[in-house]
Amino acid sequence: MPPVPEAPTVRLVTTAEIPRAAAALGAAFHDDPVMHWLFPRDPGNRRKAGLFALQMKRYNVPRQAAYTTDDLAGAAMWSPPGTWRVGPVDIVRDLPTILRLIGTRFVVAMRGLALVEKRHPTAPHWYLGALGTEPAKQGRGIGGALMAPVLDVCDRRGLPAYLESSKERNLAFYRRYGFEVTDTVSLPDGPPIWLMWREPRTAGS
């Protein structure tokens, strides 16, 4: 029998590691329908990585809610309860960077974001904004390991978790960890997004 691969070591992303962690996410989302809708021309995934880096720098890393592995093969970007919403002041502050990355897609991107945010649950929860592993290392249990620290917190503290899946084939993966589809949102002239909610698990469930 082939040897069982060791479980990856998962830890918080440091500020210095943001570019590499964001690049891994950009690569992971290279064929993502929503990212293709947002960035129809993004050779090398540079714009995708730039958007992930901005989010990580502003929100996830300062809140100690971005996780990666020792080899930075992927990342999970979480928002603690009550912190998921990006306010108008934050958007204005980062507008030059956002415009540079998104360009002419800015207006339609804001329309799509408004549709998704309108369906975002209001009950306290942990929000998984992005999860991905670079393609060469997918299928090794890294995605599940990256989610584990926060899902453990959710189970210990009795808190739900929430995410939006942009790929239908990923629904089965998330269901293995307790997420279930609650609704779908169709982006303006774009693909659907599946909204998924996870109730905290108790011992033995």
C-alpha positions in Angstrom: 0.0 0.0 0.0 1.3 3.5 -0.7 2.3 5.5 2.3 -0.4 7.7 3.9 0.6 11.4 3.4 1.2 13.3 6.6 -1.4 15.9 7.6 -0.3 19.4 6.6 0.8 21.8 9.3 -1.7 24.7 9.4 -0.9 28.0 10.9 -1.8 31.7 10.6 -0.6 33.7 7.6 2.0 36.4 8.5 2.1 39.8 7.0 5.2 39.0 5.0 3.6 35.8 3.6 0.5 37.6 2.2 1.9 37.8 -1.4 2.7 34.1 -1.6 -0.5 33.0 0.1 -2.5 35.2 -2.2 -0.7 33.8 -5.2 -1.6 30.3 -4.2 -5.3 31.4 -4.0 -5.0 33.1 -7.4 -3.7 29.9 -8.9 -6.4 27.8 -7.1 -9.1 30.0 -8.6 -7.7 30.0 -12.2 -10.7 28.2 -13.6 -13.3 29.6 -11.2 -16.5 30.8 -13.0 -17.0 33.8 -10.8 -13.4 34.9 -11.0 -13.6 34.5 -14.8 -16.7 36.7 -14.8 -14.9 39.3 -12.7 -11.6 39.0 -14.5 -12.3 37.8 -18.1 -8.6 38.5 -19.0 -6.2 37.7 -16.3 -3.1 36.0 -17.6 -1.1 34.5 -14.8 -3.8 35.1 -12.3 -2.1 38.4 -11.3 -5.4 40.3 -10.7 -7.0 37.5 -8.8 -4.0 37.3 -6.5 -4.0 41.0 -6.1 -7.6 41.1 -4.9 -6.9 38.2 -2.4 -3.8 40.0 -1.1 -5.8 43.2 -0.6 -8.5 41.4 1.4 -5.9 39.5 3.4 -3.9 42.5 4.3 -6.9 44.7 5.3 -9.0 42.2 7.1 -8.1 38.6 7.6 -4.5 38.8 8.7 -5.0 41.7 11.2 -7.9 39.7 12.7 -5.7 36.5 12.9 -8.2 34.7 10.6 -6.1 33.7 7.6 -4.6 30.3 7.6 -2.0 28.6 5.4 0.4 25.6 5.5 4.2 25.7 6.1 4.8 25.5 2.3 2.1 28.1 1.6 0.3 25.7 -0.7 -3.0 27.3 -0.1 -5.0 29.5 2.2 -8.3 30.0 4.0 -9.6 33.5 4.6 -12.1 33.8 7.4 -14.0 36.7 9.0 -14.9 36.3 12.7 -18.5 36.9 13.8 -19.7 40.4 13.1 -16.8 41.4 10.9 -17.6 40.1 7.4 -19.2 43.3 6.0 -17.0 45.7 4.0 -18.2 49.2 4.7 -18.3 52.3 2.4 -15.3 53.8 4.2 -13.3 50.7 3.5 -14.2 50.7 -0.2 -13.3 54.3 -0.6 -10.0 53.8 1.2 -9.1 50.9 -1.2 -10.8 52.3 -4.3 -7.6 53.1 -6.2 -6.3 49.5 -5.8 -9.7 48.0 -6.5 -10.1 50.1 -9.7 -6.6 49.1 -10.8 -7.4 45.4 -10.3 -11.0 45.3 -11.6 -11.0 48.2 -14.1 -14.1 48.4 -16.2 -15.7 45.6 -14.3 -16.1 47.7 -11.2 -19.7 48.7 -11.6 -20.9 45.2 -12.4 -18.7 43.8 -9.6 -20.4 46.2 -7.1 -23.8 45.1 -8.3 -22.9 41.4 -7.9 -21.5 42.1 -4.4 -24.7 43.8 -3.4 -26.8 40.8 -4.5 -24.6 38.4 -2.5 -24.4 40.6 0.6 -28.2 41.0 0.6 -28.5 37.2 1.2 -25.7 37.1 3.8 -27.0 35.7 7.1 -27.4 38.2 10.0 -27.0 35.7 12.8 -23.5 35.6 14.4 -21.2 33.2 12.4 -17.7 32.7 11.0 -17.5 33.5 7.4 -15.2 31.7 5.0 -14.5 34.2 2.3 -12.1 32.1 0.3 -10.5 28.7 0.4 -8.1 27.2 -2.1 -5.0 25.1 -2.8 -2.6 25.6 -5.7 -3.5 23.0 -8.4 -0.4 20.9 -8.2 -1.2 20.1 -4.5 -4.9 19.6 -4.6 -6.4 16.3 -3.5 -4.0 15.9 -0.5 -6.4 17.0 2.3 -5.0 20.6 2.5 -8.4 22.3 2.0 -10.0 20.4 4.9 -6.9 21.0 7.1 -7.1 24.7 6.3 -10.7 24.9 7.5 -10.2 22.8 10.6 -8.9 25.4 13.1 -12.0 27.7 12.7 -14.5 24.8 12.4 -13.1 23.5 15.7 -13.7 26.9 17.2 -17.3 26.9 15.8 -18.0 23.5 17.4 -16.5 24.4 20.8 -18.3 27.7 21.0 -21.6 26.6 19.3 -21.2 29.0 16.4 -22.4 28.4 12.8 -20.2 29.0 9.7 -21.1 30.3 6.3 -19.6 30.4 2.8 -20.4 31.1 -0.8 -19.3 28.4 -3.3 -18.6 29.5 -6.8 -18.3 25.9 -8.2 -21.0 23.4 -8.2 -18.5 20.5 -8.0 -17.2 21.8 -4.7 -20.6 21.4 -3.0 -19.9 17.7 -2.1 -16.6 18.7 -0.6 -18.1 21.3 1.7 -21.0 18.9 2.6 -18.4 16.5 4.1 -17.6 19.2 6.6 -21.2 19.9 7.6 -22.1 22.7 5.1 -25.5 22.6 3.4 -26.8 24.7 0.5 -29.5 27.2 1.7 -29.9 29.3 -1.5 -28.4 30.4 -4.8 -27.6 33.8 -6.2 -27.1 34.5 -9.9 -24.6 37.3 -10.7 -25.6 40.0 -13.3 -25.0 38.2 -16.6 -22.9 35.8 -14.7 -22.7 32.4 -13.0 -24.6 31.2 -10.0 -23.2 31.2 -6.4 -24.3 28.6 -3.9 -24.8 29.9 -0.3 -23.9 27.3 2.3 -24.5 27.2 6.1 -23.0 24.9 8.7 -24.5 24.4 12.1 -22.0 23.6 14.9 -21.3 19.9 15.5 -21.6 18.3 18.8 -19.5 15.4 20.0 -20.5 12.2 18.1 -22.4 14.1 15.4 
